[in-house]
Structures are given as structure tokens and as C-alpha cells.
Amino acid sequence: MPKHTPSTLNPRSPLVLDTRELPRRPGALRTEKRVVPAPADLGGEMIAVPEGADLDLDLRLESVSEGVLVSGTVSGRVRGECGRCLREIDDSLVVRIQELYAYENSTTDTTTDEDEVGRMQDDLIDLEPALRDAVVLALPTNPLCREDCPGLCPECGVHLDDLPADHSHEQIDPRWAGLSQLNRKEE
């Protein structure tokens, strides 16, 4: 029989769900809506949910034969910088979440690997790992302030949006300067 660590979850933690009021009868259902502070490091280097920012959880907890199926949405603000022009990005994010949490000593213990299915500790569910997976995977690895962002001029570093269309840093080698005149039309 698989080993389980004793319960170390704090039932008062905002990302811990208490299922004591949810009957262990398949089909029993409870909804949970709450606003929780975002945990640290929820995202990547370029874009993330700021630590402590409000995350809106709209969840459905449903008893199934082997545990509790948690599904719903997580929404909140994300901040970061554009991967092309380095302008600040402030946007919203809505992510679907769905995770099965197996009861302790259920058949799932013997039929799945420990990290394959979430595990309940007593009647508590730690939602943070599933929330972290859903949010981090939904964030872009190279965020853009807008799809057609032209980025920065590689020579002077100014936003290409702010430069005239004929902006150039072309430097002609003095040895070839005379040849550049051949392409110009006489006026």
C-alpha cells in the first residue's frame, strides 16, 4: 500500500479547499467562488501574475467514485514586458482548470503513480500545484504588447513605431562611396 505523509496542509490557506461538507457520494456537487492572493513566482521571467494580486476562482467540486473532481476557471491580471519592444504589458488572463484529487487509500493509490493524480490529505485539497500548472502553461513564452509590434531599432534602440519610415543607420564604406552615386537618377 502506498505511503502517505501526514496532513501538512493549512485549512485556512486560501488555495486549500476543504471538502468535509461535500458528501463522498458520486454526483454530489458543491461550487466554490473566492478571491485569493496569487502565490509567488506564478509565471515566467517575461510575464507573470504579480505576487499577491487577486485571482478569482470559480470552481466546481464534484464527488466521483475515486475522489473529488475540481474544475472551473481562474482569472486575474498579468504583468510583464513585450519581448520585442520591452514596453510594459498589463493584461487579463482566464484559464480553465480541471484536476482529480483521489481519496486517501482509494483504488487510485494502487492504479496510478504518485504524481499522476492529485491526492487529498484528509479532507483537504491543495489547489496550488494545479493552479500553477494551468496558469504558467497558458502564459506566452515570448509575450507581445500587440501582434504587429515592430520592436526596437537594432542600431539605436528606439521604438520603431516612434521613428520615421525612412529611418536608417546605413554607413557607406568610404572606399565604395563613389559607386553609391551610380544608382541615383539625375534630377
C-alpha positions, 0 to 999 in steps of 0.5 A: 500500500502506498505511503502517505505523509501526514496532513501538512496542509493549512485549512485556512490557506486560501488555495486549500479547499476543504471538502468535509461538507461535500458528501463522498457520494458520486454526483454530489456537487458543491461550487466554490467562488473566492478571491485569493492572493496569487502565490509567488513566482506564478509565471515566467521571467517575461510575464507573470501574475504579480505576487499577491494580486487577486485571482478569482476562482470559480470552481466546481467540486464534484464527488466521483467514485475515486475522489473529488473532481475540481474544475472551473476557471481562474482569472486575474491580471498579468504583468510583464514586458513585450519581448520585442519592444520591452514596453510594459504589458498589463493584461487579463488572463482566464484559464480553465482548470480541471484536476482529480484529487483521489481519496486517501487509500482509494483504488487510485493509490494502487492504479496510478503513480504518485504524481499522476493524480492529485491526492487529498490529505484528509479532507483537504485539497491543495489547489496550488500545484494545479493552479500553477500548472494551468496558469504558467502553461497558458502564459506566452513564452515570448509575450507581445504588447500587440501582434504587429509590434515592430520592436526596437531599432537594432542600431539605436534602440528606439521604438520603431513605431516612434521613428520615421519610415525612412529611418536608417543607420546605413554607413557607406564604406568610404572606399565604395562611396563613389559607386553609391552615386551610380544608382541615383537618377539625375534630377 
